Amino acid sequence: MVQIRREDVRRRSRAFGRSFVGFLRFLLVSALIPMLFLVRFWWTTHHGIPGLAVDNNLRMPPLQVNDNDPADPANAGTHLDDDSVDVPSRPIIYDVARKGDNVKDNQPSTSSISSTLFDFLNDFDFTKRIPLGSDVVELYHCNVPKVLSEPLRRSNFTLWAEPLVNNAVAASIKAAARTGVSSKQPTGLASSEIDLMRKEFVLEILEMYANAQGLCDFEMYQVPSVPITTPNLEAIQTRIRVQELDAVERRDENLARIIFVIVAFRDVDHLERLLHAIHLPQHVIIIQLERRTESAFVAAVHNLVQEYENVFVLQFGTVLYKTDSVSMINYRIMQWITLELELEYDFYVTLDGASFPLIDATSLAQTLALSPRRIWLGEMTQKGAVVNDESQSVLLKQKRLIFTAGAPKLHKRLPRRTFDDNSIPQRIRAAMTRKTNSGNQGIYRREIVSLLLENAAVRELFAISKYGCCCCLEERNWVAALTLIGCQTEALEQPSIFQVWGGAMTCGSSMNNAVLSRNESLCYRTEDATRSTGTNRTASTTSDFLGNETWDYLQDAKAQGIVFARKFSSDDPSSVQLLEQIENQLWSSKAD
């Protein structure tokens, strides 16, 4: 007979107990996770958005009155039943701006606004092009009285906007106190700055609200130009006009005349190299600096351009790479160059300060002059997959409030459900389906620039996207703009720039824009949907490659008609060596 010792029984009992307890824990965790999602779903459905006030009094009340005439063709489709309007995450207004509405008379009535947060709006001049000195707010083309003067709409707006603004102001004050905003004010914000920020946030969210409800007239909206507050603007314009007469008389008709706009914020040594590489006397080169750029870099750039008669420095606007602020700045300079200064040019090229040409200046001007192409932009993949769906517009409905009127640059992202898909016009959603290289790294023939400036839907797109919350929006909205003017196919065909992501020791561990080098220990990733296999490449045709293959990829890029590459840095010896190789070998070689 087999005898079982008492110690074995205890040991097996303890093992069974541990297994049973582990099984119960597994069941508990497996049940808890979906229960948490169900609770969260129930809470957001019945109490609004997490992070906002959950008092039911702050939810949008159902409409009591609708003064639309359903028979009016201008209002067709705007009448909704009362039971369809209780949406806690989006303000609802059932009236849209009509041709009969007096948008130009853009003042609210004298009736007071309930919350002290909005008191300053009672006598505010909304016709100003630059209210409060903001870099982004534009309300002159919006029917603000419809929001502020009618009790129901005023109540809808103030109850919806107040927690959003208060939350953004509180978060910005905390951020300033935590990090410091300037050497003069290391511990936070002065009360005057807080008041100015609060007012700018109110105006920004008022503009978003009016846009979302169709209360802004983009037929009367004009693309904002370079602001008159830009340092030395009058002198710059005079110099450009004088230089224009001389350049037009002396230009070589076999070479394209190019307007270059370079948005730069650091690395003056590489900027100097880039200027030398693209410069021809007949071109116009604009270096755009943000208003808050460090004074040492500003001084270095001004010193650099003194040796050129046709290079000019503009300093205005707020650049925040968590938004699409650079696109609006480029769009404003397009307006200034093309419609205000009325310069004669063949092509408009947008670059950043980390770019560099794969061909020399004369070859670039010859290539563009001989090409029938009107757009160099180029389709990109998203982690290897081609993008073609309306979900790209999600980056438009997600918004960020930005403090631009004061010295510190502060910002706060709004909750994801603040706006829904219907806040974006259908024609823009339908156009925003593809992904390309950033339009801030593109080449456009003058006729394309004119179409982009003249089209009301394009103007509306950029007015909406200036508040877009996320980086990479510029990889969707420029191709959407070109789609709106009927040029999507051409926009997808040919890139202007070669760029990669990663630059880390492990492939796939980073999707940051990478500095190009020939360091074989670094892994890069290309998302170019237009690239062919090429003849120079020694690596496989997958999207990932090592730094010792960078030169092969650059040769192939040039052979495929790509004329620029990025990013380069004068602080990286390997990147500088690659630049020297481009100048000494790639410029002198003929593309296959």
N, C-alpha and C positions, 0 to 999 in steps of 0.2 A: 504494500500500500504506500502511495506517495504521501509524504507528510509535508504540509505547508506550514512554514514557520510563521509565527505571529508578526515578525518584522517584515516579511514579504507582503503579508496582507496589508499592513499599515502603509508600506511604500506604494503598493498598487492603488490603495484607496486614495492616498494623497495625489498620485498621478492622475487618477480619474477625476478627482475633485478639481485639480488645476485645469484639466481639459474641459470639464463641464463649465467652469467659470469663464474660461476663455471663449467657449462657444456662446455663452450668454452675452458676454461683452461684444462679440462680433454682431450678434442679433440686435443689440441695443444701438450700436453705432450705425448699423445698416438702416435701422428704422429712423434714427434721429436725424440724419442728414436730409432725407426727403421731407421729414416733418418740418424742419427749419425752413426749407424752401417754400413749403405750403403756408407756413405762418407768415413769412415775408411777403408772399404774393397776396395773402388776405389783407395784411396790414397796408400795403401800398394801394390796394384796390379801394379800401374803405377809409384810409386816413391820409392819402396823398403821398408825396415823395419823401423818402427818408432824408433827414437833414433840414426839412422845411417845417413850418408850423403845421400841426396836425389838427388844430381847432377846425371843426366843420364849418364855422362861420367864415373861414378863409377860403373855402372852396368856391369855385365860380358858380354863382346863382343861376338858375334857369332863366331864360329870357322871358320877360313879361310883355314886352312890346317889340314889334318889328315894323319899322317904317319903310321897309323896302316895298316896292310895287312889283310883285312877281311877274307882272305883264311887261315890265320894262326889260328890253333885251340886255341892257347893261348889267342887270342884276340876275339874269337867268342862272338858276342853280345855286343861289345864295340863301334861299329860304329853307330853314331846317325846322323840324318839329321840336317842341320843348323837351321831349324825353330823350333827345339825342345830344343834348348840350352839356350834361353834367360831367365835364372832363376835368379832373382835379389837377392835371399837369399842364394844361395849355389854356391860355386865355381865349375866350370866345367872343368875337364881335361879328354880328351878322350883316353888317353893312360894309360895302366896299366903296372906295372913292369912285365917284362918277364924274363924268365930264362937267356936270353942272355944279359940282362942289367947288367952293372957292379955296383951292389949295394955296394960292399965292397969298391970300389974306390969312396968314398962318399964326393967328393969335387966339388964345382961349378967351372965354368970357370972363367977367370979373367975379363970377361965382367962385367961392373958395374951394380948395381941395382939402379933403378931410384930414389927412395926416400931415404933421409938421414936416416930415421928410420931403413932401412935395410942395411946400408953401412957395418956394422960390419960382415955381412954374407959373404962378398966377400972373405975374407981369414980365415973364421972360420973353425975349425977342427971338422967336424961332426962325426968323428970316436970315439970321446971321449965317454965313457960310462956315465960320469957324467958331462956334459957341464955346465960351469959357477957355478959349485957346487950346481946345482938344485937337489931337491929331487924327481922330477917327469919326467923331460925331457929325452927322449930316441930317438935318430935319427940315430944311427949307422946302423940300419937295413933298413932304408928308402932310396929311390932313390932321394935324395935331388937335385942332378944335373938336374933331369928332371924338377924340379920346377924352379930352379934359373938360369940355363944356357940357356934355350931356350926362346927366346924373348916373344912369345905368352903366354907361361905358367907363366913366370916371371911377365908379366903385369897382367895377371889374378889374380895371388896370391897377389901382392903388392897392387893393387887397392881394392881388397876385404878385405885384412887384415889390412890395415893402419887405417881406421876409427874404427875398432874393438879394436885394440891395443891402439890407442890414447884415446878412450872413457874409456877403462879399467884403463889406467894409470891416467887419470884425476880424475876418481871416487875414485881411491885408494889414491891419494894425498889428496883429500878432506876428505876422511875418516880418514886418519892419522892426518891431521890437526885438525879435529873436536874432536877426542877422545884421541890423543896422542898414541904413540906406545911403549914408554919405559920411565923409570924414567930419563934416560940420555937425552932423546930427547922428551920432553913432548909436543912440539908444532908442530911436523910433521917429514918430511923426509929430510935427507941431499941430496944434488944433486947427490952424488955418489950412494946412494941407489935408487934414482929415475932412474938413468941411468941403474943400474943393473936390476931393476924391468922391465924397458922397454925392455931390451934385453931378459930377461927370458920369458916375455909375447910373444915376437916375436917367440922365439923357440917353445913355447908351441903351438901357433896357427899354426906354420909350421908343427908340428907333427900331430895335428888334421887334417890339410888339406891333408897331405900325406896319413894318414890313411883313410880318407874319399874317396880318389881317388884311393885306391888300390895300392899305391906306396911303401908299406912297406912289407917286406918279413918275415913272421912269422915262416917260416921253419928255417931261420938262427937266429931268435930272441931268446935270452936266458933270462929266468927270472932273473932279477937283484937280486943280493945277498945282504946280510948285507954289507953296504959300508965300505971301509977300513978306512974311517974317523971316524968311531964309536969309542968313547973313550975306550981305553984299550982292543980293539978287539983281538989283538994277545995274550994277557995274558988270556982273557976269553976262546979263542979257545984251548989254551994249557991246561987250567984247565979242560975243558970239556973232552978232549981226555984222560987225566990222570984219571978222574973220570969214564969215560966210561969203561976202562979196569977193574976197580975194581967192577963197578956195574954189568957188564956182568957176572963176575965170581961168584958174591954173590947173583944174582937174584933168586927169588922164581918162579919156572916155573909154579906154579899154579896161579900166579898173572900176569896180563897184565903189560907190561912196557909202561909207558905213557909219551909222551912229552906234557907238558902244556905250552901254550903261553898266558900270561895275559897282555893285554894292559891296563895300569893304568895311571891315571893322578891326582888323589886326594884320600883322606881318607886312610892314611897309617894304621890307627887302624883296619879298616875292612880288608885291604890287609893282615895284620898280621894274622888275624883270618882265612882268606881264605887259606893262605899258610899252616898253621897248620892243616887245615881240609883235604887238598888233599895230603899232603906230605908222601911219602914213600922213603926210601933210593935208590931204584932202578930207580926212575923216574928222569927226567930232567925237571926243571921248569925255564922258561924264563919270566922275567918281562920286558916288552917293554915300554919305556918311550919316549915321543916325544922329539925331539932335544931342543925345547924351554920350556920344563917343568920347573916350578919354582925351583930354587936351593934348597930351604928348603925341598921340597918334595923329590927331588933327593937324598939329603943327608940322609933323614929319611929312604928311601928305601934301600940305600946302608948299612946303619947301621942295618936295619932289617935283611938283608940276610946274615950277617956275621955268624950267628949261623947255617947256612945250607951249606953243602959242594956241594950240587947239585942244588942250586938256583943261577941264573945268571941274571945280569941286562944289557940290551942293551938300548942304547939311540941314536936313529937316526930317521930321517924322519919328515914329517909334518903331523899332524893329524888335519883334518878339517871336522867336522861332517856335514857340508853342502855338502860334497863330499863323495866319497867312498874311501878315502885315507887309512883307516884302513885295507880294504881288500888287497890292494897292499902290505902293510907292512906285513900282515900275510902271503901272498903269497911269499914274499921275504924270510921270516924266514923259511918257508917250504923248499925253495930251499937250503938255507944255512944248515939246519939240515940234510936234506935227501940226497942231491947230493954232497955237499961240505964236510961236516963233516962225512957223511955216518954213522950216528948213527944207532944202532940197536934198534928198538922199535916196539911195536904192534899197538899203537893208538896215534893219534895226536889230542889234545883237545885245542880249542880256547875259551878264556873267556875274560871278562872284569873285572876290579877291583871291581865291585859291585855285583859279582856273589857269590853263595855259594852252596855247595853240599847238596842234600837231603839224602845222605847215606855217611857213614864214608869212609875213604881212602881205607881201606882193602876191604870193601864190593864193592866199586867202581871198584877196580882192579880185583876182583873175577868176578863181573858181566860182565865186558867187556871180560875177558878171556874165559868165558863160552858161550858167545853169538855168534851166527853165523852171526849176523848183521855186516855190514861194514860201515854204515852211520847213524848217529843220527842228523837230521836236523828238519823235521816236517813241514807240510803244515800249512799255516796261511790264514785266511780270510781277506778281505778288507771291514771293517765296516759290518761284518757279512756275506758277500757274497764270495763264492769260486771264485778264480781268474783263468782264463784259456783262455787267448787271447794274441795276439802279441802286443797289445798296451803297454805292460810292457816295451818294448824297448824304449819308449819315453824318459825314464830317462837316456838312453845312449846318445841320440842325443842332449840333452840339456847339455851344457858345462859351465865350470867355469874356468877362468884364476886364477892362484894361485901364489903369490909371495913367493917362498920357499927359494931362494938363499940368502936372507938377514936376518937381525934380526927380523924385524916386520913380522907378518903373516897377509897379506892382500889378498883380492880376489875380483873378480868381475864376476858376471854371464853374459854370452853372451846372446844377444837377442834370443828368443825362435826359430825364424825361420832361425838362422844362418846355421843350417844343416837340411837336410830332411831325410826321412826314408832310402833313398838309400845310405846314408853315413854309415849305419850299414850293414855289410855283411849279406846276406840272411840267411846263416846257423846259425848266432847268433840270428837274429830276430826270426827265427823259433824255436829256443831253449828257448827263453826268454818269456815264456807264463805263468809261475806259480809264486806263492809267498810263501815263507817259512820264518821260523825264520832266523835271520841273520846268514850267514855262519861264522861270527866271534864269534858265540856262538855254535859251532858244534863239533861233534866227528867223526873222520875219521880213518878207518883202514889204515895201511901203504900202502897197494896196491892201495887204492883210491888216496892217496897223490901222489904216483908215476904217476898214470894216469893223474892227474890234472897238473902235472909239464911237462909231456911229450907231451901232446896234443897241437898242434899248434893253433887250434881254441880257446882253453881255454886261452892260452897265449895272443892271440889277444883280447879276451874278457876283460881280466883284464887290458891290456894296454890301451884299449878304456875307460874302466869304471873309471880309476884313475882321469879323468877329468870330470866325471859325476857331474852334478850341484847340485843334491839334496840328502838329506838324504833318507834313506829307499831303496836306490839302492842295498845295500847289501842283502836285502830281496828278490831280483830278480836275481842277477848275480851269486850267488853261486849255486842256483838250476839250472840255465842255464848252468853253467860249468859242473855240474854233469849230466845234460841232454846230453851235448855234448860228454861225455864219456859213455853214455848208461845206466845211473844209476838214471834216474828221479824217477821211481816208488819207489825205496828204499829210496830216499832222502825225499819223501813226507810222508812216513809212520810213522816215529818215531821221536818226538822232543827230543832234549837233555836238553832243558831248559824250565822252566815255567816262563812266564813273563806276565805282565799286563800293561794296559794303564789307564790314568785317575788319580785317587787318589785325586779327587776334591770333594767338598761337593755336587755337582749336577752331576748326571749321564749324560754322553755325552758332558759335557762342556769342556773336555780336552782329547787330544790324545797323551799326553806326556808319555814317559816311567815313570811308577810310582814306588815309593819306597814302598815295601810291609810292611804292618803293620796290626794290628787287631783293628784299630780304626773304630768303627762302624758308625761313621759319614761320612766316606769317601766311595766314589763309585769307583769301579774298573771295567775294561772291559777286557775280554780275547778274543783273535782272533785265538785261537787254533782250526784248522779245524779237528784235529785228536781226540779230547777229547770225551770220553764216558760220560754217565750220572754219573757214579760212585756210590759208596754205602755210602760214608761218608757225602755227601753233603746234607745240610738241606735246601738250597735255591732252587729256580726253576732252570731249565736247560737253561735259557736265558744267554746271554753273559755278562750281567751286574750283579755285586754282591757287597755287602757291606763288609766293613773291618772285621766285626765279623764273616764272612764266610771264611776268608782267610785260616785259619787252615784246614778247610775241603777241600778246593781246593788243598792245598799242599799235604795232605794225598792222595787224588785221583791222583795227579800228580805222586807221588812215586809209587802208585799201578799200574799206566799205563807205568811204565818203564822210566819215566823222572828222570834224576839224578841230575840236577842243577835247581836253581831258581835265579831270579834277579828282582828288584834291592834291595839292602840293604844298609843302611847307619848307621855308628856309631854315627852320630849326631842326630839320631831320636830314642828316648827312646823306642817307640813302636816297631820299627824295630829291635832294639837290643833284646828286650824281645822275639820277634819271633825267632830270631837266637838262643837264649838260649833254646827255646822250641824245635827247630829242633834238636839241639845237644842232649838234654836230653831225648826226647821222640821219635822223628821220626827216629833218627839213630838206636835206640835200638829196635824199633818195626819192625816186619816182614810185608812186603808188602803183601796184599791179592793176 
